[in-house]
Amino acid sequence: MQNKDDDIVIVSAVRTPFSNFNSAMADIPSIDLGVMVMKEVVKRVGINPGEIDEINYGICVLAEVALELDVPARQATLLAGFPAENISLTVDRACCSSLTCLRLGFRAIKAGEAAIAMAVGSENMPRTPHLAPGLRKGIRLGHIQLIDCLFELGYTAKGFNPLAKDAGEVALEHGVTREMQDAWALGSQTKYARAFAEGKYKIGEELMPVIIPQKKGDPIVIEKDESPRSTSMEALAKLKPIYGSPTVTAGNAPPISAGSSAILFMTRQKAKEKGLKPLATIVATVASATAPRAIAEIPAYTINKALDRSGLTLDKMDLIEINEAFAAVTMTSTKMLANDNEKKWKEIREKTNVNGGAIAIGHPVGASAARITMHLAYELRRRGGGYGVSVICGGLAQGEAVILRVD
Ligand SMILES: CC(C)(COP(=O)(O)OP(=O)(O)OC[C@H]1O[C@@H](n2cnc3c(N)ncnc32)[C@H](O)[C@@H]1OP(=O)(O)O)[C@@H](O)C(=O)NCCC(=O)NCCS
């Protein structure tokens, strides 16, 4: 494919480490985590924030943001010291959000309404407060109820299932067993450990440090993802399923995390004018949705839609990132992409999440889509270029994908 001046290219991409549940990061409002990556992503390439035409800012767990009221996009933009004139938008498309932000910016640039756009995702799940409905009117008699909107993560209040239940059940219908899911989870941990040892998760590329000043003494500095752990098939097999799922456990699900990610993109022409070397070209962005129970299937549908949109084939993809919402999701979708052909399925798995995924790294839901996308770009660059697709599923079976080319 030939490079064109009106291609849209990523010029900078960064994320914080993803925290574990008890981390010092868990006390930092997601808005402040967002500010960190927003400042860093422009600083790295010397872009004046005043030149950014659109800042789209993705979140998922609204209850955490509610501690600071609302419009986190606007608040983060101002707190980052960006000009008051910057246009920003808060986006909630569940775990898809930060990739939705990329798609919206891509669309605005394509429409000629923007030249430079930023996609952000930020989440602090461990900080999510319990909700106490009814207090405003007063509790006349009886117990006060506290609601944990992190528990089960599944829209159960409105009659939908926990995501883990839907994912596990649908995976089994596709012949993706608990053992297969555990094997994928083990692979996620071992691939991450290998990639980490090889320096693929180092500060200065995908990662920036989080520095947390302390009242006394040195600041706490977080420079690496906090959740990866060593495990074994035996240890994974012992874990009990969660949230009524037949297969999903704490071992083959991602942990609950805090973290943020940001991607800066512009036309190739603009990058040239600024003397910036593109990290990747955005070839196509798509959104999708299907029946809410089919969360494990939506990445496959979404990748196929992105391939149709771009005129490319799966064989042309050198790397694939499928967010490990659960191992059940990645395994089911890769199997569907292979049309149940065992050999093809293995080939697809071998180029999927080659450096581990959310099961090891963590899944601060609103920030993960931008993470997998920047990781795809950096890994393609390390390999000398090529095509890749990143895809994420979001609550009630929504999907979002992007195809990238790295020259
Ligand atoms: C699964 C979940 C409930 C676990 O929460 P938790 O109980 O706080 O997690 P923990 O890390 O304490 O793990 C629970 C147990 O499993 C064990 N465990 C976790 N991962 C393991 C692994 N890979 N190998 C072996 N044991 C493991 C822990 O050691 C712990 O054991 P213990 O109870 O004996 O201490 C929580 O992480 C969760 O909800 N994840 C899914 C998030 C989600 O749905 N995201 C959205 C997807 S779209």
Ligand as a Chemical Component Dictionary entry (heavy atoms), coordinates in Angstrom:
data_LIG
# 
_chem_comp.id                   LIG 
_chem_comp.type                 NON-POLYMER 
_chem_comp.pdbx_formal_charge   0 
_chem_comp.three_letter_code    LIG 
# 
loop_
_chem_comp_atom.comp_id 
_chem_comp_atom.atom_id 
_chem_comp_atom.alt_atom_id 
_chem_comp_atom.type_symbol 
_chem_comp_atom.charge 
_chem_comp_atom.model_Cartn_x 
_chem_comp_atom.model_Cartn_y 
_chem_comp_atom.model_Cartn_z 
_chem_comp_atom.pdbx_ordinal 
LIG C1  C1  C 0 -11.506 -12.716 39.348 1  
LIG C2  C2  C 0 -11.571 -11.690 40.454 2  
LIG C3  C3  C 0 -12.966 -11.730 41.107 3  
LIG C4  C4  C 0 -10.529 -12.056 41.504 4  
LIG O1  O1  O 0 -10.491 -11.077 42.467 5  
LIG P1  P1  P 0 -9.672  -11.308 43.798 6  
LIG O2  O2  O 0 -10.298 -12.420 44.583 7  
LIG O3  O3  O 0 -9.480  -9.997  44.470 8  
LIG O4  O4  O 0 -8.282  -11.782 43.174 9  
LIG P2  P2  P 0 -7.028  -12.451 43.800 10 
LIG O5  O5  O 0 -5.836  -11.934 43.082 11 
LIG O6  O6  O 0 -7.041  -12.313 45.299 12 
LIG O7  O7  O 0 -7.186  -13.971 43.370 13 
LIG C5  C5  C 0 -8.070  -14.859 44.032 14 
LIG C6  C6  C 0 -7.313  -16.128 44.360 15 
LIG O8  O8  O 0 -6.888  -16.737 43.145 16 
LIG C7  C7  C 0 -5.477  -16.912 43.159 17 
LIG N1  N1  N 0 -4.971  -16.679 41.818 18 
LIG C8  C8  C 0 -5.217  -15.627 41.026 19 
LIG N2  N2  N 0 -4.566  -15.771 39.857 20 
LIG C9  C9  C 0 -3.905  -16.933 39.918 21 
LIG C10 C10 C 0 -3.061  -17.629 39.045 22 
LIG N3  N3  N 0 -2.778  -17.137 37.839 23 
LIG N4  N4  N 0 -2.560  -18.815 39.430 24 
LIG C11 C11 C 0 -2.848  -19.312 40.642 25 
LIG N5  N5  N 0 -3.651  -18.712 41.533 26 
LIG C12 C12 C 0 -4.158  -17.521 41.176 27 
LIG C13 C13 C 0 -4.965  -15.885 44.153 28 
LIG O9  O9  O 0 -3.716  -16.250 44.678 29 
LIG C14 C14 C 0 -6.042  -15.882 45.192 30 
LIG O10 O10 O 0 -5.852  -16.996 46.017 31 
LIG P3  P3  P 0 -6.155  -16.930 47.613 32 
LIG O11 O11 O 0 -7.623  -16.617 47.704 33 
LIG O12 O12 O 0 -5.774  -18.259 48.080 34 
LIG O13 O13 O 0 -5.306  -15.803 48.105 35 
LIG C15 C15 C 0 -11.307 -10.266 39.921 36 
LIG O14 O14 O 0 -9.960  -10.155 39.548 37 
LIG C16 C16 C 0 -12.192 -9.982  38.759 38 
LIG O15 O15 O 0 -13.370 -9.652  38.927 39 
LIG N6  N6  N 0 -11.644 -10.064 37.523 40 
LIG C17 C17 C 0 -12.412 -9.929  36.313 41 
LIG C18 C18 C 0 -12.468 -8.504  35.942 42 
LIG C19 C19 C 0 -13.361 -8.318  34.767 43 
LIG O16 O16 O 0 -14.417 -8.930  34.671 44 
LIG N7  N7  N 0 -12.971 -7.432  33.893 45 
LIG C20 C20 C 0 -13.760 -7.099  32.753 46 
LIG C21 C21 C 0 -13.634 -8.070  31.686 47 
LIG S1  S1  S 0 -14.549 -7.491  30.337 48 
# 
loop_
_chem_comp_bond.comp_id 
_chem_comp_bond.atom_id_1 
_chem_comp_bond.atom_id_2 
_chem_comp_bond.value_order 
_chem_comp_bond.pdbx_ordinal 
LIG C1  C2  SING 1  
LIG C2  C3  SING 2  
LIG C2  C4  SING 3  
LIG C2  C15 SING 4  
LIG C4  O1  SING 5  
LIG O1  P1  SING 6  
LIG P1  O2  DOUB 7  
LIG P1  O3  SING 8  
LIG P1  O4  SING 9  
LIG O4  P2  SING 10 
LIG P2  O5  DOUB 11 
LIG P2  O6  SING 12 
LIG P2  O7  SING 13 
LIG O7  C5  SING 14 
LIG C5  C6  SING 15 
LIG C6  O8  SING 16 
LIG C6  C14 SING 17 
LIG O8  C7  SING 18 
LIG C7  N1  SING 19 
LIG C7  C13 SING 20 
LIG N1  C8  SING 21 
LIG N1  C12 SING 22 
LIG C8  N2  DOUB 23 
LIG N2  C9  SING 24 
LIG C9  C10 SING 25 
LIG C9  C12 DOUB 26 
LIG C10 N3  SING 27 
LIG C10 N4  DOUB 28 
LIG N4  C11 SING 29 
LIG C11 N5  DOUB 30 
LIG N5  C12 SING 31 
LIG C13 O9  SING 32 
LIG C13 C14 SING 33 
LIG C14 O10 SING 34 
LIG O10 P3  SING 35 
LIG P3  O11 DOUB 36 
LIG P3  O12 SING 37 
LIG P3  O13 SING 38 
LIG C15 O14 SING 39 
LIG C15 C16 SING 40 
LIG C16 O15 DOUB 41 
LIG C16 N6  SING 42 
LIG N6  C17 SING 43 
LIG C17 C18 SING 44 
LIG C18 C19 SING 45 
LIG C19 O16 DOUB 46 
LIG C19 N7  SING 47 
LIG N7  C20 SING 48 
LIG C20 C21 SING 49 
LIG C21 S1  SING 50 
# 
